[in-house]
Amino acid sequence: MLVRRVGRPGLVGLAARTAVVAGTATAVSGSMQAKQQKKAQEQQQQYEAAQQQAQAAQQQAAPAAPAAQAPAPPAGGVDVVAELQKLASLKEAGVLSDEEFAAAKAKLLG
């Protein structure tokens, strides 16, 4: 005759429930991370396309002018574009809030 326990689950039931919860959390986390990476890559591609369009428009506006190189940051200076890209990727990854991003961007540009 089997006696059925009522109340708390046994050790096997507890281990099974823990495994299900951990597996679900891992799957959700991996899915979110993949979506964030995909979104960051898309934004990077959009940024690069916009830069190429701007360069093409600039070359069409002044075709006779020699191509000028972008000025290098001063020694010990900050590459503003690279820093802005880092801030944007941190914001997309959820490390920075909108307010923190805006404050850091204002500090960098101002």
N, C-alpha and C positions, 0 to 999 in steps of 0.2 A: 504494500500500500504506500503510495506516494503522499508525502505531506508537503503542501505548498506553503512557502513562507509569504507572509504578508508584511509589508513594511519596506525596510531598506533593501536595496538589491545586494546580491552576494558579490563576492570578489570578482567573478567572471563578468557579471553584469556591469559592475562599476568599471572594469578595464575596457569592456566593449564600448561603453558610453564615452569614456575618455578618448578612445581611439577615433570614434566617429567625430567628436568635437574637434580634436586636433587635426584630423584629415580635412574637415570642412574649413577650418581656419587657414590651413596651408593652401588649399585650393583657391580660396577667396583672395588671400594675400598675393599669390602668384598671378592671378588674373588681374588684380589691380595694378601690380607692378608692370605687367606686360602692357596694359593700356596706357599707363603713364609714359613708358618708354616710347611707345608708338606715337603718342601725342607730341612728345618732345622732338622726336625725329621729324615729324611732319612740320612742326613749327620751325625747326632748323632749315628744312628744305624750303619753306616759304620765305624765310629770311634771306637765304642765299639767292633765291629767284628774284626777290625784290632788289637785292644788291646788284645783281647782274642787269636787271632792267634799268636801274638808276645809272649804272655805268654806261650802258648802251645809249640811253637818252643823253647823257652828258657828252659822249663822243659824237653823237649826231648834232648836238647844239653847237659844238665848236670843233669841227673836223680839222681845221687848219692848225689849231693849237697843239703843241707837242704833248704827249701823254705825260702827266705829272704823277710821280709816285706819292702815295699817301705819306705824310710826314711820320717818321718814326717817333715813338714816345721818347721824351727826354730820358737821359740816363737816370735810373732810379725812379722814373715816373710810372704812371699807370696807363695801361692800354684800356681806354674807356670802353671800346666795343667788346673786348674780351670779358671785361668785368660785368658789363650789362648782360652778356650771354650767360655768364655764370649765375648771376642773380636770377635770370629768367628760368634757368634749369632748376635752381633751388626752389623757386616758387612753384614750378610745375610738379616737382617731387613732393611738395607739401611741407618742405622744411621751413619756408618763409610764408607768413600770412600776407594778404594784400597790403596791409598797412606797413608791415616791415619791409616789403619789397619797395613800396612807394618812398619810404623814408631813406632806404639805402640808395635808391636811384637818384633821389634829390641830392643826397650828400655827394654822390659820385659826380653828378652833372653840375652841381653848384659850387 
